């Protein structure tokens, strides 16, 4: 059995790494159509449309112009990101599948900056996929 260690994970926009990244997560799900009928004892849910989203957390660094600042700029301008790569290790990653759908990408629907008295500033980006995602 092989393991993927967090120290080998990263987030990139194209070839530029989003620096100071602490974590990311990416749920893939499907919208559900409820197909139960009167008299059924159990619900019958059918997956109909797939979707994905992602959350990135990093130590806030506005000097990261090709990473964090690029994400912030995309968030403020409502610009689709097409070159996002979520690395699970040093080689493999998930990214919008622009081969299957040339309009694929992700939009940033939320950006949160947090500061605590005894800590460092943290930034979190919430993304929603636009079209399919693939694993490379």
N, C-alpha and C positions, 0 to 999 in steps of 0.2 A: 504494500500500500504506500502510495506517495502522499506527501503533504504539501500544501501551499502555505508558506509562512508570510505573515504580514509585513515583515521586513523587506520582502521581495516585491510587494505590491506597489502600484503607483497609479497616478492619473495623469494622462497627457492630453494636450490639444495638439494634434499632429505629432510632431517630434519634440515639442516643448513640454517638459514636466511641470505640473502644478506643484510648486515647492511647498514644503512644510505640511504636506497632506498627512493627516492623522488616521483617517478612515474613509471608506466609502461603502455604500450598500446599494444594491440594485435588485428590487423585486420585479419579477416577471409574472404577470397574472392574465386572467381572461375575464371579460365581462360575462355575466351569467344571465341566461334566459331561463326563467322559471317555467317549466313545462308540466307542472302538476295539474291534475284535474280534480273536479269534485269526486269524492269517494276514495281518492288516493290516501293511503296511510303514511306515505313517505313523500317528501319533496323530491322533485326530479329536476335538477339543475343541469343545464347544457352550456358548456363554454362556447361562446360565439365569436368574440373579437379579442385578440391578444393585445396586451399593452405592457409597457415597461416604464420605470421611473428610476431615478437615482438620487442619492444624497451624498454630498462630499463635505468633509469637515477638515479644516486646515488651521494651522496657526496663522493668524492674519499677517500678511506681508504685502503691502501695497507696492513694494519695489519689484514684485514678481509680475512684470509687465506682460509676459507671454503666457502666463498661467492665471493667477488670481485676478489680476487687473483685466485680462481679456474676458474672463467669466463675468466680472462685475459690469464691464461695458456691454456685454451681450444681454445681461439682465436688465440694465437700464434702458437699452434700445429695443428690447423685445426681439432680439436677433436669434435666428436658429443657429445652433452649433452642429456642424456636420463632421468635425474631426476629433470628437471625443473618443478617448480610449481608456477603458477601465481595466488595468492590468491586474490579474490575479496572482501572477508571478512575473519573473523577468522576461517571459516569452509570450504567454497567452493573455488575450484580452477580449473584452466585449466592446463593440462599437456599432454605431448606426449602420445598417446594411444598405449602403448607397448603391450597391450592385443590383440588389433585388428591387429597390425603389429609389430612384435618383433624388427624390425629395426627402429622403429619410434624414433624421437629425434629432435634436433635442432642444427644447426651450427651457429657460430658467424661469420658474414660477415663483421662486422665493430666494431671498438672500438675507441671512441673519448674521449680524456681528454681535458678539457677546464679550463683555469685559468684566472681570471680577477683581476685587481689591487685591487678593492674594494670588492672582494668576496672570496669564497672558491673554491677549485678545484672540478670540476664535472666530472664524468665519464659516458659515455653513451655506451651501448652495443646494436648492431643491430643483431637480430637473424632471421634466415629463417627456417621454419619448414621442417622437413624431414619425410613425412608420416602424418598420422592423429593426431588430437588433441581431447581430451575429456574433459568434464566438470564433476567434481565430487562434 
